Amino acid sequence: MIDTDDLDRIRGHFAALLVVLSWFHVPLLAAVATINDRPAAPAVIVDIVLAAILTLSWWRSGIAPVTRYVSAVVLMAQPACCSSCSAVIPGRWTCTCTSSPCWRC
């Protein structure tokens, strides 16, 4: 059985890793958009906001459940942002919100 202190220590290290990974996702998203000749700004702005929300939650609450829930949502939303606004097949659909190809519209 894992001691509560050990579990909290593991959660603390992993939370820090998730925050760093969420920020590394921002330049990755910009690179994917650039490679696919798509406008990177809308998706990168959303990605920065998501990473900032996770960072603020981590700074404010540490490893509390709210940070774990926020990290789950952010780490699912970032790839969705990438696939919906940057890395779609050219000419398939046009998004009404960003005027770029998008699967949502």
SEKOLKE-310570 format. One record per residue: residue number from 0; x, y, z of N, C-alpha, C, O, CB in turn. Coordinates in Angstrom, 1 decimal, padded with zeros to 4 digits, always signed. Last residue first. Glycine has a CB too. Layout:
SEKOLKE-310570
ATOM     n     n_xx     n_yy     n_zz    ca_xx    ca_yy    ca_zz     c_xx     c_yy     c_zz     o_xx     o_yy     o_zz    cb_xx    cb_yy    cb_zz
ATOM   NUM        X        Y        Z        X        Y        Z        X        Y        Z        X        Y        Z        X        Y        Z
...
END
This chain:
SEKOLKE-310570
ATOM     n     n_xx     n_yy     n_zz    ca_xx    ca_yy    ca_zz     c_xx     c_yy     c_zz     o_xx     o_yy     o_zz    cb_xx    cb_yy    cb_zz
ATOM   104   -017.1   +022.6   -038.6   -018.2   +023.4   -039.3   -018.7   +022.7   -040.5   -019.6   +023.3   -041.2   -017.6   +024.7   -039.7
ATOM   103   -015.2   +021.0   -037.5   -016.3   +021.3   -036.7   -017.5   +021.9   -037.5   -018.6   +021.7   -037.2   -016.0   +022.2   -035.6
ATOM   102   -012.9   +020.7   -039.0   -013.8   +019.6   -039.1   -015.1   +019.9   -038.3   -016.1   +019.2   -038.5   -013.2   +018.4   -038.4
ATOM   101   -011.7   +023.3   -041.2   -012.0   +022.8   -039.8   -013.0   +021.7   -039.9   -013.9   +021.8   -040.7   -012.5   +024.0   -038.9
ATOM   100   -009.7   +025.7   -042.8   -010.3   +024.4   -042.8   -010.5   +023.9   -041.4   -009.6   +024.0   -040.5   -009.5   +023.5   -043.6
ATOM    99   -010.5   +029.1   -041.7   -009.6   +028.1   -042.1   -010.3   +026.7   -042.1   -011.3   +026.6   -041.5   -008.3   +028.1   -041.1
ATOM    98   -012.1   +031.0   -040.5   -011.9   +031.0   -041.9   -010.8   +030.1   -042.4   -010.2   +030.3   -043.5   -011.6   +032.4   -042.4
ATOM    97   -012.8   +030.9   -037.9   -011.4   +031.3   -038.2   -011.1   +031.3   -039.6   -010.0   +031.7   -040.0   -010.4   +030.3   -037.5
ATOM    96   -015.5   +030.4   -037.8   -014.9   +031.3   -036.7   -013.5   +031.7   -037.1   -013.1   +032.8   -036.7   -014.9   +030.5   -035.4
ATOM    95   -016.2   +028.7   -039.8   -016.8   +030.1   -039.8   -016.2   +031.0   -038.8   -016.3   +032.2   -038.9   -018.3   +029.9   -039.5
ATOM    94   -013.9   +026.8   -041.6   -014.5   +027.1   -040.3   -015.0   +028.5   -040.4   -014.4   +029.4   -040.9   -013.4   +027.0   -039.2
ATOM    93   -014.4   +024.7   -044.3   -014.0   +026.0   -043.9   -014.7   +026.4   -042.6   -015.9   +026.4   -042.5   -014.3   +027.1   -045.0
ATOM    92   -013.1   +021.5   -045.2   -014.2   +022.3   -044.7   -013.6   +023.7   -044.4   -012.4   +023.8   -044.2   -014.8   +021.7   -043.4
ATOM    91   -011.0   +020.7   -047.2   -012.1   +019.9   -046.8   -013.3   +020.7   -046.3   -014.3   +020.7   -046.9   -011.7   +018.9   -045.6
ATOM    90   -008.6   +022.1   -047.8   -009.8   +022.2   -048.7   -011.0   +021.4   -048.3   -012.0   +021.4   -049.0   -009.4   +021.8   -050.0
ATOM    89   -006.3   +020.0   -046.3   -006.5   +021.2   -047.0   -007.8   +021.1   -047.9   -007.9   +020.1   -048.6   -005.3   +021.6   -047.9
ATOM    88   -007.1   +018.5   -043.3   -006.8   +018.2   -044.7   -007.2   +019.5   -045.5   -008.3   +020.0   -045.3   -007.6   +017.0   -045.2
ATOM    87   -005.7   +020.0   -040.3   -006.8   +019.4   -041.1   -006.4   +019.2   -042.5   -005.4   +019.9   -043.0   -008.1   +020.1   -040.9
ATOM    86   -004.3   +021.2   -038.2   -003.7   +020.1   -039.0   -004.8   +019.3   -039.7   -004.8   +018.1   -039.8   -003.0   +019.1   -038.0
ATOM    85   -005.6   +023.5   -037.0   -004.3   +023.6   -037.6   -004.0   +022.4   -038.6   -003.4   +022.7   -039.7   -003.2   +023.7   -036.6
ATOM    84   -008.0   +023.1   -035.7   -007.7   +024.4   -036.3   -006.4   +024.5   -037.1   -006.2   +025.5   -037.7   -007.6   +025.5   -035.2
ATOM    83   -008.4   +020.5   -034.8   -009.5   +021.2   -035.3   -009.1   +022.5   -036.0   -009.9   +023.0   -036.9   -010.5   +021.5   -034.3
ATOM    82   -005.9   +019.6   -033.8   -006.5   +018.9   -034.9   -007.7   +019.7   -035.5   -008.0   +019.5   -036.7   -007.0   +017.6   -034.4
ATOM    81   -005.4   +021.5   -031.7   -004.5   +021.3   -032.8   -005.2   +020.7   -034.0   -005.0   +021.1   -035.2   -003.3   +020.4   -032.3
ATOM    80   -007.6   +021.2   -030.1   -007.4   +022.5   -030.7   -006.4   +022.3   -031.9   -006.7   +023.0   -032.9   -006.8   +023.5   -029.7
ATOM    79   -007.1   +018.6   -029.3   -008.3   +018.9   -030.0   -008.2   +020.2   -030.8   -008.6   +020.4   -031.9   -009.6   +018.9   -029.1
ATOM    78   -004.8   +018.9   -027.8   -004.7   +018.2   -029.1   -006.0   +018.4   -029.9   -005.9   +018.4   -031.1   -004.6   +016.7   -028.8
ATOM    77   -006.0   +020.6   -025.7   -004.9   +021.0   -026.5   -004.8   +020.2   -027.8   -004.7   +020.8   -028.9   -003.6   +020.9   -025.7
ATOM    76   -008.0   +019.1   -024.4   -008.4   +020.2   -025.2   -007.3   +020.7   -026.1   -007.5   +021.1   -027.3   -008.9   +021.4   -024.4
ATOM    75   -006.7   +017.3   -022.8   -007.6   +016.8   -023.8   -007.9   +017.9   -024.8   -008.1   +017.6   -026.0   -008.9   +016.2   -023.2
ATOM    74   -005.3   +018.9   -021.0   -004.6   +018.0   -021.8   -005.4   +017.2   -022.9   -004.9   +016.6   -023.8   -003.9   +017.0   -020.9
ATOM    73   -007.5   +020.3   -019.9   -006.5   +021.0   -020.7   -005.8   +020.0   -021.6   -005.6   +020.3   -022.8   -005.5   +021.8   -019.8
ATOM    72   -008.8   +018.3   -018.4   -009.5   +019.0   -019.5   -008.5   +019.7   -020.4   -008.7   +019.6   -021.6   -010.5   +020.0   -018.8
ATOM    71   -006.7   +017.5   -016.6   -007.4   +016.5   -017.5   -008.1   +017.2   -018.7   -008.0   +016.7   -019.8   -008.4   +015.6   -016.7
ATOM    70   -006.2   +019.8   -015.3   -005.2   +019.2   -016.1   -005.8   +018.2   -017.1   -005.3   +018.1   -018.2   -004.1   +018.6   -015.3
ATOM    69   -008.6   +020.1   -013.9   -008.2   +021.1   -014.9   -007.2   +020.5   -015.8   -007.3   +020.8   -017.0   -007.7   +022.4   -014.2
ATOM    68   -008.5   +017.9   -012.2   -009.5   +018.0   -013.1   -009.2   +019.0   -014.2   -009.5   +018.7   -015.4   -010.8   +018.5   -012.4
ATOM    67   -006.2   +018.6   -010.7   -006.2   +017.3   -011.4   -007.3   +017.4   -012.5   -007.1   +016.9   -013.6   -006.4   +016.2   -010.5
ATOM    66   -007.0   +021.0   -009.5   -005.9   +021.0   -010.5   -005.9   +019.7   -011.3   -005.5   +019.7   -012.5   -004.5   +021.2   -009.7
ATOM    65   -009.0   +020.0   -007.8   -009.3   +021.0   -008.9   -008.2   +021.0   -009.9   -008.5   +021.1   -011.1   -009.6   +022.4   -008.3
ATOM    64   -007.7   +018.4   -006.0   -008.5   +017.8   -007.0   -008.8   +018.7   -008.1   -008.9   +018.3   -009.3   -009.8   +017.2   -006.4
ATOM    63   -004.3   +019.7   -005.5   -005.7   +019.5   -005.1   -006.5   +018.9   -006.3   -006.1   +019.0   -007.4   -006.3   +020.9   -004.7
ATOM    62   -001.7   +020.3   -005.7   -002.1   +019.0   -006.2   -003.6   +018.7   -005.8   -004.0   +017.5   -005.8   -001.2   +017.9   -005.8
ATOM    61   -002.0   +023.8   -006.0   -001.1   +022.6   -005.8   -001.7   +021.4   -006.5   -002.1   +021.4   -007.6   -000.8   +022.4   -004.4
ATOM    60   -003.6   +026.0   -006.3   -004.1   +024.9   -005.5   -003.2   +023.7   -005.3   -003.5   +022.8   -004.6   -005.4   +024.4   -006.2
ATOM    59   -002.0   +028.0   -007.6   -003.0   +028.3   -006.6   -003.3   +027.2   -005.7   -003.4   +027.3   -004.5   -004.2   +028.9   -007.2
ATOM    58   -000.4   +026.7   -009.5   +000.2   +027.6   -008.5   -000.7   +027.9   -007.3   -000.3   +028.0   -006.2   +000.5   +028.9   -009.2
ATOM    57   -002.4   +025.2   -010.8   -001.3   +024.5   -010.1   -000.7   +025.4   -009.1   -000.4   +025.0   -008.0   -000.2   +024.0   -011.1
ATOM    56   -003.9   +027.3   -011.9   -004.5   +026.3   -011.0   -003.5   +025.6   -010.2   -003.7   +025.4   -009.0   -005.4   +025.3   -011.8
ATOM    55   -002.0   +028.4   -013.6   -002.6   +029.2   -012.5   -003.2   +028.3   -011.4   -003.1   +028.5   -010.2   -003.6   +030.2   -013.0
ATOM    54   -001.5   +026.3   -015.4   -000.4   +026.9   -014.6   -001.0   +027.6   -013.4   -000.5   +027.4   -012.2   +000.5   +027.8   -015.4
ATOM    53   -004.0   +026.0   -016.6   -003.5   +024.9   -015.8   -002.4   +025.4   -014.9   -002.3   +025.0   -013.7   -002.9   +023.9   -016.8
ATOM    52   -004.2   +028.6   -017.8   -005.3   +028.1   -016.8   -004.7   +027.0   -016.0   -004.9   +027.0   -014.7   -006.5   +027.7   -017.5
ATOM    51   -002.1   +028.5   -019.5   -002.1   +029.5   -018.4   -003.1   +029.1   -017.4   -002.8   +029.2   -016.2   -002.4   +030.9   -019.0
ATOM    50   -002.9   +026.5   -021.3   -001.7   +026.3   -020.5   -001.7   +027.3   -019.3   -001.2   +026.9   -018.3   -000.4   +026.4   -021.4
ATOM    49   -005.2   +027.9   -022.4   -005.3   +026.6   -021.7   -004.1   +026.3   -020.8   -004.3   +025.9   -019.7   -005.5   +025.5   -022.7
ATOM    48   -003.9   +030.1   -023.6   -004.9   +030.3   -022.5   -005.1   +029.0   -021.7   -005.2   +029.1   -020.5   -006.3   +030.8   -023.1
ATOM    47   -002.4   +028.8   -025.5   -001.7   +029.6   -024.4   -002.7   +029.8   -023.3   -002.3   +029.7   -022.1   -001.2   +031.0   -025.0
ATOM    46   -004.4   +027.8   -027.1   -003.5   +026.9   -026.4   -002.7   +027.6   -025.3   -002.5   +027.0   -024.2   -002.4   +026.3   -027.4
ATOM    45   -005.6   +030.1   -028.1   -006.4   +029.2   -027.3   -005.5   +028.3   -026.5   -005.7   +028.0   -025.3   -007.3   +028.3   -028.2
ATOM    44   -003.3   +031.0   -029.6   -003.9   +031.8   -028.5   -004.7   +030.9   -027.6   -004.6   +031.1   -026.4   -004.8   +033.0   -029.1
ATOM    43   -003.0   +028.9   -031.4   -002.0   +029.2   -030.5   -002.5   +030.0   -029.3   -002.1   +029.8   -028.2   -000.8   +029.9   -031.1
ATOM    42   -005.4   +029.2   -033.0   -005.1   +028.0   -032.2   -004.1   +028.2   -031.1   -004.2   +027.6   -030.0   -004.7   +026.8   -033.1
ATOM    41   -005.0   +031.8   -034.1   -006.2   +031.4   -033.3   -005.9   +030.2   -032.4   -006.3   +030.2   -031.2   -007.4   +031.2   -034.2
ATOM    40   -002.2   +031.6   -035.4   -002.6   +032.5   -034.3   -003.8   +032.1   -033.5   -003.8   +032.0   -032.3   -002.8   +033.9   -034.8
ATOM    39   -001.7   +030.1   -037.6   -001.4   +029.5   -036.3   -002.0   +030.3   -035.2   -002.3   +029.8   -034.1   +000.0   +029.4   -036.1
ATOM    38   -003.3   +029.2   -040.6   -003.0   +030.3   -039.6   -002.9   +029.8   -038.2   -003.7   +029.1   -037.7   -004.2   +031.4   -039.7
ATOM    37   -001.4   +026.7   -042.4   -002.6   +027.2   -041.7   -002.3   +028.4   -040.8   -001.2   +028.5   -040.3   -003.3   +026.0   -040.9
ATOM    36   +000.5   +025.0   -043.6   +000.1   +026.3   -044.2   -001.3   +026.8   -043.7   -002.1   +027.2   -044.5   +000.0   +026.1   -045.7
ATOM    35   +001.5   +022.9   -042.2   +000.3   +022.7   -042.9   -000.3   +023.9   -043.6   -001.4   +023.9   -044.1   -000.8   +022.0   -042.1
ATOM    34   +003.6   +024.1   -040.8   +003.9   +023.0   -041.8   +002.7   +022.8   -042.7   +002.9   +022.5   -043.9   +004.3   +021.7   -041.0
ATOM    33   +002.2   +025.8   -039.1   +003.1   +026.3   -040.2   +003.4   +025.3   -041.2   +003.3   +025.6   -042.4   +004.4   +026.8   -039.5
ATOM    32   +000.9   +024.0   -037.4   +000.1   +024.9   -038.3   +000.9   +025.5   -039.4   +000.4   +025.6   -040.5   -000.5   +026.1   -037.4
ATOM    31   +003.1   +022.8   -036.2   +002.1   +022.0   -037.0   +001.3   +022.9   -038.0   +001.1   +022.5   -039.1   +001.2   +021.1   -036.1
ATOM    30   +004.2   +025.0   -034.9   +004.9   +024.3   -035.9   +004.0   +023.5   -036.8   +004.2   +023.5   -038.1   +006.0   +023.4   -035.3
ATOM    29   +002.2   +025.6   -033.1   +002.6   +026.6   -034.1   +003.3   +025.9   -035.2   +003.1   +026.3   -036.4   +003.4   +027.7   -033.4
ATOM    28   +002.2   +023.2   -031.6   +001.0   +023.6   -032.3   +001.3   +024.6   -033.4   +000.8   +024.5   -034.5   -000.1   +024.1   -031.4
ATOM    27   +004.8   +023.5   -030.4   +004.5   +022.3   -031.3   +003.2   +022.6   -032.1   +003.2   +022.3   -033.3   +004.2   +021.1   -030.4
ATOM    26   +004.5   +025.7   -028.8   +005.3   +025.8   -030.0   +005.1   +024.6   -031.0   +005.2   +024.8   -032.2   +006.8   +025.9   -029.7
ATOM    25   +002.5   +024.4   -027.0   +002.3   +025.7   -027.7   +003.2   +025.8   -028.9   +002.6   +026.0   -030.0   +002.5   +026.9   -026.8
ATOM    24   +003.5   +022.2   -025.6   +002.5   +022.0   -026.7   +002.3   +023.3   -027.5   +001.9   +023.1   -028.7   +001.2   +021.5   -026.1
ATOM    23   +005.0   +023.2   -023.6   +005.7   +022.7   -024.7   +004.8   +022.4   -025.9   +005.2   +022.4   -027.1   +006.5   +021.4   -024.4
ATOM    22   +002.9   +023.6   -021.7   +003.6   +024.8   -022.4   +004.4   +024.4   -023.6   +004.5   +025.1   -024.5   +004.5   +025.5   -021.3
ATOM    21   +002.3   +021.0   -021.0   +001.2   +021.9   -021.6   +001.8   +023.1   -022.3   +001.3   +023.6   -023.3   +000.2   +022.3   -020.6
ATOM    20   +004.7   +020.2   -019.9   +004.2   +019.6   -021.2   +003.2   +020.4   -021.8   +003.1   +020.5   -023.0   +003.7   +018.2   -020.9
ATOM    19   +004.6   +021.7   -017.5   +005.7   +021.9   -018.5   +005.3   +021.3   -019.9   +005.5   +022.0   -020.9   +007.0   +021.2   -018.0
ATOM    18   +002.4   +020.5   -016.3   +002.4   +022.0   -016.6   +003.4   +022.2   -017.7   +003.2   +023.0   -018.6   +002.7   +022.8   -015.3
ATOM    17   +003.2   +017.9   -016.0   +002.1   +018.2   -016.9   +002.0   +019.6   -017.2   +001.7   +020.0   -018.4   +000.8   +017.8   -016.2
ATOM    16   +005.3   +018.2   -014.2   +005.6   +017.7   -015.5   +004.5   +018.0   -016.5   +004.7   +018.4   -017.6   +005.8   +016.1   -015.5
ATOM    15   +003.9   +019.0   -011.9   +004.9   +019.9   -012.5   +005.2   +019.5   -013.9   +005.4   +020.3   -014.8   +006.1   +019.9   -011.6
ATOM    14   +002.4   +016.6   -011.5   +001.7   +017.9   -011.8   +002.7   +018.9   -012.5   +002.3   +019.5   -013.4   +001.1   +018.5   -010.6
ATOM    13   +004.5   +014.8   -010.8   +003.7   +014.6   -012.1   +003.0   +015.9   -012.5   +002.9   +016.2   -013.7   +002.8   +013.4   -011.9
ATOM    12   +005.3   +015.9   -008.3   +006.2   +015.8   -009.4   +005.5   +015.6   -010.8   +005.9   +016.3   -011.8   +007.2   +014.6   -009.2
ATOM    11   +002.8   +015.6   -006.9   +003.5   +016.9   -007.1   +004.5   +016.9   -008.2   +004.5   +017.9   -009.0   +004.2   +017.2   -005.8
ATOM    10   +002.3   +012.8   -007.0   +001.4   +013.8   -007.6   +002.0   +015.1   -007.9   +001.8   +015.8   -008.9   +000.1   +013.9   -006.8
ATOM     9   +004.5   +012.0   -005.4   +004.4   +011.6   -006.8   +003.4   +012.5   -007.6   +003.7   +012.9   -008.7   +003.8   +010.1   -006.9
ATOM     8   +003.7   +013.2   -003.0   +005.0   +013.5   -003.6   +005.0   +013.2   -005.1   +005.4   +013.9   -005.9   +006.1   +012.8   -002.9
ATOM     7   +001.3   +011.9   -002.5   +001.3   +013.3   -002.7   +002.6   +013.8   -003.4   +002.6   +014.7   -004.2   +001.1   +014.1   -001.4
ATOM     6   +002.3   +009.3   -002.1   +001.4   +009.6   -003.2   +001.3   +011.1   -003.5   +001.3   +011.5   -004.7   -000.1   +009.1   -002.9
ATOM     5   +003.8   +009.6   +000.2   +004.4   +009.2   -001.1   +003.6   +009.5   -002.3   +004.1   +010.0   -003.3   +004.8   +007.7   -001.0
ATOM     4   +001.8   +010.3   +002.0   +002.9   +011.3   +001.7   +003.6   +010.9   +000.4   +004.0   +011.8   -000.4   +003.9   +011.3   +002.9
ATOM     3   +000.3   +008.0   +002.0   -000.3   +009.2   +001.5   +000.7   +010.2   +001.2   +000.6   +010.9   +000.2   -001.3   +009.8   +002.5
ATOM     2   +001.9   +005.0   +000.9   +001.6   +005.9   +001.9   +001.1   +007.2   +001.3   +001.5   +007.6   +000.2   +002.9   +006.2   +002.7
ATOM     1   +000.5   +002.2   -000.8   +001.3   +003.5   -000.9   +000.9   +004.4   +000.2   -000.3   +004.7   +000.5   +001.1   +004.2   -002.3
ATOM     0   +000.8   -001.2   +000.0   +000.0   +000.0   +000.0   +000.9   +001.2   +000.0   +001.9   +001.3   +000.7   -001.0   +000.0   +001.2
END
